[in-house]
Amino acid sequence: MTAITALPRPPTAAAAGPVPGPSGQAAAGSTDQPTRVRVLPWDDPAVEAGGLDPRSAYVERFWLPLLGPSATWLLRRIADGLDRSPDGFDLDLDDTARALGLGGLGSRHSPFRRAVLRCARYGLARHAGAGVLAVRRAVTPIPKRHLGRLTLSLQEEHAHWTEPRPVMAFERRRARLLGLDLAVLGQDRAGVERHLLHCGTHPALAYESAGWASSRPAFSP
């Protein structure tokens, strides 16, 4: 029997560096209005070893009320881009803003720019040089100092999701085999996780099993 343990502590706000705008410069004093920015992965082994995918059910359930829908969808879109281009890619700012339903790039105070700033404020993105934005490929659980901003019902649900609990070997095997079947049928990691949650699997085990199943070759037994 093993136990589901807590994930690493989130970084402090100081670790995120200056708050970036989409121009790749710190927000204060930036006057440039470029149309593209270079997105790089924010390498952080401590977080990535046990962090949560930006497209996970946890992020949708608990981070979204803090970040807002625009910043959450931006993180998901960037996560897809880093999956396709692990070394980084160029992000067209106006095109991305319109694809997210934010009506174009606009001024420094546009909804899209505010979404980028919120990602930086919560330590999920940071300025990494002129015209460069580093974005996390994995996120930590919500810091305790921010949990009070969730509704009481979400705080109770969050405690259930993150509470360490023993896991019997047969539970893990059952969840992994179901996850593997779904992955073979074409479900992505997020889809596998959602299905396991709907089947009553503990959230932490559903996340771990979805990651395991999605990393296996399609021909695995």
Secondary structure, DSSP 8 states (H G I E B T S, - for coil): -EEE--------GGGG-S-B-TTSSBSTT-----SEEEEEEE--HHHHHH-B-TTSHHIIIIIHHHH-HHHHHHHHHHHHHHHH-TT-EEEEHHHHHHHTTS-S--STTSHHHHHHHHHHHTTSEEE-STTEEEEESSB----HHHHTTS-HHHHHHHHHHHS-EEE-HHHHHHHHHHHHHHHHTT--HHHHHHHHHHTT--HHHHHHHHHHHHTS-TT--
